Amino acid sequence: MPGGRKPKPAEVAFSMTTPAKKRSPKYRCSKQVNALLEEFQSDLYVYSGPIEDSGVDQLCRKIAAKGKAKRTNVSLFLTTHGGDAHGAYRLARWLQRSYEKIRLLVAGPCKSAGTLLAVGSNHLAFGDYGELGPLDIQINKPDEIFNMESGLDTLQALTTVTTHAFKSFETYMLELVTKSGRAISTKTASDISSQLVSGIFTPVAAQIDPYRVGEIERQMTIAKAYGDRLEKGNLKTGALERLINDYPSHGFVIDAAEAAELFKSVSALDPAEQALVDEIQGRIVRASAEPLVVDLGATVKEDAELEKEDSNVREQADGGGIQPDAAGKPEAAGSSKPNGKSHEGAS
């Protein structure tokens, strides 16, 4: 692009989410972005990928850099499969300090640590593919570096073992008493049942590490403490406890209808927001592998400046008398090339 500036890395990464043939000018979403900025008086950001310190720091710096140009409210497209609860809490607090209202736009998966950010928001807006997840914590599997498991798995295992052990004890004892015609006393039946249950369930219970149970309980206490501090009146009574304890798996889908049972202020995406999602999609609907943070308002503004620079370059080129030849290459005015040869200086 002659005379133009090279786009910044974040711009390049984000522009790749829309096919070039659909962009005219470079970002065809400019109209939707500008409409949203005015409609909600909000700054508009995209955060796609795992919630971790590098991404959180990027977004916090972008907000701080706005200074007095910062708008009253913020709208955030958040697409993530989870991440660090501490980072999510830090980002949510930064947003709460910086803006009066937080509108969380859930166009794709917004799981785990993303749900913690939802707890700190004033309003949730869901797209067709939007979903939250439980607030269960993720911990490393024993002897594994990269594989994670839900903290609910260990707690569920402990609950299952305890429940089945008690039911087995009760069944054995009652059957011993009744089937013996009460010839076996309750105390004797109880002792026999205890030995049977102990022999069956002791090897199973031995696989549950009490220190690991303690670690999980501590992590879940942290999640609840963060949720209590972030909640600003949008959660319904008992919803935080439900998010932490009541869902059977980390991947459980909490769609818009389910979210409306937990949060007070839930809606579909605004038509302008949905139009933007339809135009861009990419990492707004699918989470990026690495944190991708984009200030959409700044991106559109910079793109407009690039378009203006390119337009000026073209106008200057036209005004200087540079005309394209038959092959589309610029040719100085006044020169001629019959038969592909120049007659300049010919005798």
Buried (B, 14 or more C-beta within 10 A) or exposed (E): EEEEEEBEEBBEBBBEBBEEEEBEEBBEBBBBBBBBBEEBBBBBBBBBBBBBBEBBBBBBEBBEEBEEEBBEBBBBBBBBBBBBBBBBBBBBBBBBEBBEBBBBBBBBBBBBBBBBBBBBBBBBBBBBBBBBBBBBBBBEEEEEEEEEBBBBBBBEBBEEBEEBBEEBBEEBBEEBBEEEEEEBEEEBBBEBBEEBBEEEBEEEBEEEEEEEBEBBBEBBEBBBEBBEBBBBEBBEEEBBEBBBBEBEEBBBEBBBEBBBEBBEBBEEBBEBBBBBBBBBBBBBBBBBEEBBBBBBBBBBBBBBEBBEBBEEBEEEBEEEEEEEEEEEEEBEEEEEEEEEEEEEEEE
